[in-house]
């Protein structure tokens, strides 16, 4: 499994904990080999996920997030059990839906994204134009990822700003792109809540929670 194997010992532990034995074990790992994930499926359709991290720190962080933060957030996995022995592992419930940002994302390609594109990262000299700073989170993503902060930090206060943005952009997003944008806003909001809580930034955390309250979160899937 992407260079990091889930042993039969862990699968047996998961089966004992669940109270049912999976008839199918599917690899659901990423290629980076920092963790191994297996989808456990029973003949009657029951499903769970088993995950092991290469680094103990990441195991502790994910367990802490699932225990302390996830229960208060919509559409997140439930931590069914955690194993702290050797090797450690997490057993989680399944969530409905399909991954956002993998495969061809229904024909939407990834492009270079800033991932923090909003007024707090803009500089304006009053004459020549706009300068964008803070590229520490830049990475490929679907293009709507760089609209998230504009929606929640600027447009909600004045719809005219959104109209002006799309006029300058050259077109408005279609219905599919709007749905994709809503899903990305929820993912971004979850990260905002977690980051704000970890760093003691109450206004930033509150912003993320406001977005979650305003949107019905789509399912995150296997």
HUPEZI-V200811 format. One record per residue. RES is the residue in one letter. PHI is phi in radians with two decimals (999 if undefined). D_LAST is the distance of its C-alpha to the last C-alpha in Angstrom with 2 decimals. Layout:
# HUPEZI-V200811
res->RES phi->PHI d_last->D_LAST
res->RES phi->PHI d_last->D_LAST
This chain:
# HUPEZI-V200811
res->X phi->999 d_last->15.61
res->X phi->0.90 d_last->16.51
res->X phi->1.52 d_last->19.80
res->X phi->-2.27 d_last->18.71
res->X phi->-1.58 d_last->18.47
res->X phi->-1.62 d_last->17.10
res->X phi->-1.24 d_last->20.28
res->X phi->-1.08 d_last->20.98
res->X phi->-1.02 d_last->22.50
res->X phi->-1.21 d_last->19.25
res->X phi->-1.10 d_last->17.59
res->X phi->-1.13 d_last->20.81
res->X phi->-1.06 d_last->20.73
res->X phi->-1.09 d_last->17.28
res->X phi->-1.10 d_last->18.64
res->X phi->-1.11 d_last->21.82
res->X phi->-1.17 d_last->20.25
res->X phi->-1.25 d_last->18.03
res->X phi->1.50 d_last->21.02
res->X phi->-2.60 d_last->19.38
res->X phi->-1.75 d_last->18.78
res->X phi->-1.19 d_last->15.72
res->X phi->-1.57 d_last->16.95
res->X phi->-2.37 d_last->14.13
res->X phi->-2.16 d_last->12.64
res->X phi->-1.85 d_last->10.27
res->X phi->-1.23 d_last->10.38
res->X phi->-2.16 d_last->7.43
res->X phi->-1.42 d_last->10.27
res->X phi->-1.45 d_last->11.89
res->X phi->-1.41 d_last->15.42
res->X phi->-1.29 d_last->17.30
res->X phi->1.17 d_last->17.60
res->X phi->-1.46 d_last->17.87
res->X phi->-2.63 d_last->15.14
res->X phi->-2.16 d_last->13.50
res->X phi->-2.25 d_last->10.10
res->X phi->-2.22 d_last->9.65
res->X phi->-1.57 d_last->7.56
res->X phi->-1.80 d_last->10.61
res->X phi->-2.22 d_last->11.42
res->X phi->-1.65 d_last->14.93
res->X phi->-1.06 d_last->17.18
res->X phi->-1.54 d_last->17.30
res->X phi->1.69 d_last->13.62
res->X phi->-1.08 d_last->13.01
res->X phi->-2.53 d_last->9.79
res->X phi->-2.63 d_last->9.45
res->X phi->-2.18 d_last->8.44
res->X phi->-2.01 d_last->11.50
res->X phi->-2.36 d_last->12.39
res->X phi->-2.26 d_last->15.82
res->X phi->-1.69 d_last->17.47
res->X phi->-1.25 d_last->20.41
res->X phi->-1.79 d_last->22.28
res->X phi->-1.06 d_last->23.31
res->X phi->-1.05 d_last->23.58
res->X phi->-1.18 d_last->19.91
res->X phi->-1.07 d_last->19.17
res->X phi->-1.11 d_last->21.81
res->X phi->-1.14 d_last->20.63
res->X phi->-1.18 d_last->17.03
res->X phi->-1.08 d_last->18.48
res->X phi->-1.08 d_last->21.10
res->X phi->-1.15 d_last->18.84
res->X phi->-1.19 d_last->16.70
res->X phi->-1.43 d_last->20.06
res->X phi->-1.69 d_last->22.20
res->X phi->-1.86 d_last->20.34
res->X phi->-1.00 d_last->17.00
res->X phi->-1.04 d_last->18.82
res->X phi->-1.63 d_last->20.90
res->X phi->-1.90 d_last->18.23
res->X phi->-1.36 d_last->16.42
res->X phi->0.96 d_last->12.73
res->X phi->-2.22 d_last->11.82
res->X phi->-1.15 d_last->10.54
res->X phi->-1.67 d_last->13.60
res->X phi->-1.32 d_last->15.03
res->X phi->-1.43 d_last->16.11
res->X phi->-2.91 d_last->18.22
res->X phi->-2.31 d_last->19.25
res->X phi->-1.95 d_last->21.35
res->X phi->-1.83 d_last->24.03
res->X phi->-1.32 d_last->25.78
res->X phi->-1.98 d_last->25.70
res->X phi->-1.55 d_last->23.02
res->X phi->-1.31 d_last->21.21
res->X phi->-2.80 d_last->17.59
res->X phi->-2.11 d_last->15.24
res->X phi->-2.07 d_last->13.64
res->X phi->-2.24 d_last->11.24
res->X phi->-1.29 d_last->10.19
res->X phi->-1.53 d_last->6.92
res->X phi->-2.06 d_last->6.94
res->X phi->-1.31 d_last->7.45
res->X phi->1.93 d_last->7.32
res->X phi->-2.15 d_last->6.47
res->X phi->-1.09 d_last->6.86
res->X phi->-1.70 d_last->10.58
res->X phi->1.63 d_last->12.76
res->X phi->-2.20 d_last->11.43
res->X phi->0.93 d_last->13.09
res->X phi->-1.76 d_last->15.93
res->X phi->0.75 d_last->14.38
res->X phi->0.98 d_last->16.32
res->X phi->1.58 d_last->19.48
res->X phi->-1.67 d_last->19.51
res->X phi->-1.49 d_last->20.55
res->X phi->-1.46 d_last->20.37
res->X phi->-2.38 d_last->23.79
res->X phi->-1.05 d_last->25.49
res->X phi->-2.26 d_last->24.83
res->X phi->-1.39 d_last->26.79
res->X phi->1.17 d_last->24.21
res->X phi->-2.88 d_last->27.15
res->X phi->-1.39 d_last->29.18
res->X phi->-2.83 d_last->31.34
res->X phi->-0.93 d_last->34.96
res->X phi->-1.18 d_last->34.78
res->X phi->-1.98 d_last->34.26
res->X phi->-1.97 d_last->36.92
res->X phi->-2.13 d_last->40.58
res->X phi->-2.25 d_last->43.23
res->X phi->-1.61 d_last->46.80
res->X phi->1.53 d_last->48.26
res->X phi->-2.35 d_last->49.60
res->X phi->-1.57 d_last->47.63
res->X phi->2.56 d_last->44.01
res->X phi->-1.78 d_last->40.66
res->X phi->-2.04 d_last->39.40
res->X phi->-1.85 d_last->35.78
res->X phi->-2.17 d_last->35.23
res->X phi->1.16 d_last->32.59
res->X phi->-1.78 d_last->30.22
res->X phi->-1.20 d_last->28.63
res->X phi->-1.85 d_last->25.09
res->X phi->-1.14 d_last->25.54
res->X phi->-2.93 d_last->22.86
res->X phi->-1.10 d_last->21.47
res->X phi->-2.87 d_last->19.31
res->X phi->-1.22 d_last->19.59
res->X phi->-1.07 d_last->23.13
res->X phi->-1.19 d_last->22.51
res->X phi->-1.02 d_last->21.29
res->X phi->-1.55 d_last->25.01
res->X phi->-1.77 d_last->25.96
res->X phi->-0.89 d_last->24.11
res->X phi->-1.18 d_last->27.03
res->X phi->-1.12 d_last->29.56
res->X phi->-1.06 d_last->28.11
res->X phi->-1.59 d_last->28.12
res->X phi->-1.81 d_last->31.11
res->X phi->-2.26 d_last->33.51
res->X phi->-1.24 d_last->32.92
res->X phi->-1.09 d_last->32.61
res->X phi->-1.45 d_last->36.21
res->X phi->-2.68 d_last->37.69
res->X phi->-1.00 d_last->36.19
res->X phi->-1.10 d_last->38.89
res->X phi->-1.15 d_last->37.21
res->X phi->-1.10 d_last->34.09
res->X phi->-1.03 d_last->36.43
res->X phi->-1.16 d_last->38.24
res->X phi->-1.07 d_last->35.11
res->X phi->-1.20 d_last->33.92
res->X phi->-1.12 d_last->37.53
res->X phi->-1.25 d_last->37.66
res->X phi->-1.16 d_last->34.30
res->X phi->1.91 d_last->35.65
res->X phi->-2.90 d_last->33.21
res->X phi->-1.73 d_last->30.92
res->X phi->-1.16 d_last->27.17
res->X phi->-1.41 d_last->26.38
res->X phi->-1.08 d_last->24.35
res->X phi->-1.12 d_last->21.09
res->X phi->-1.17 d_last->21.72
res->X phi->-1.12 d_last->22.58
res->X phi->-1.11 d_last->19.30
res->X phi->-1.07 d_last->17.54
res->X phi->-1.09 d_last->20.05
res->X phi->-1.09 d_last->19.39
res->X phi->-1.10 d_last->15.68
res->X phi->-1.16 d_last->16.87
res->X phi->-1.11 d_last->19.61
res->X phi->-1.15 d_last->17.42
res->X phi->-1.08 d_last->15.52
res->X phi->-1.13 d_last->19.02
res->X phi->-1.12 d_last->20.50
res->X phi->-1.05 d_last->18.25
res->X phi->-1.12 d_last->19.34
res->X phi->-1.12 d_last->22.85
res->X phi->-1.07 d_last->23.03
res->X phi->-1.12 d_last->21.96
res->X phi->-1.15 d_last->24.36
res->X phi->-1.08 d_last->27.14
res->X phi->-1.16 d_last->27.04
res->X phi->-1.17 d_last->27.06
res->X phi->-1.82 d_last->29.92
res->X phi->1.17 d_last->31.94
res->X phi->-1.74 d_last->31.68
res->X phi->-1.07 d_last->31.97
res->X phi->-1.09 d_last->32.40
res->X phi->-1.17 d_last->29.29
res->X phi->-1.10 d_last->27.24
res->X phi->-1.09 d_last->28.92
res->X phi->-1.08 d_last->28.02
res->X phi->-1.10 d_last->24.29
res->X phi->-1.17 d_last->24.69
res->X phi->-1.13 d_last->26.76
res->X phi->-1.12 d_last->24.09
res->X phi->-1.11 d_last->21.57
res->X phi->-1.22 d_last->24.32
res->X phi->-1.49 d_last->25.11
res->X phi->-2.14 d_last->21.72
res->X phi->-1.55 d_last->19.36
res->X phi->-1.31 d_last->15.96
res->X phi->-1.25 d_last->13.22
res->X phi->-1.22 d_last->9.91
res->X phi->-1.79 d_last->7.19
res->X phi->-2.11 d_last->3.77
res->X phi->-1.23 d_last->0.00
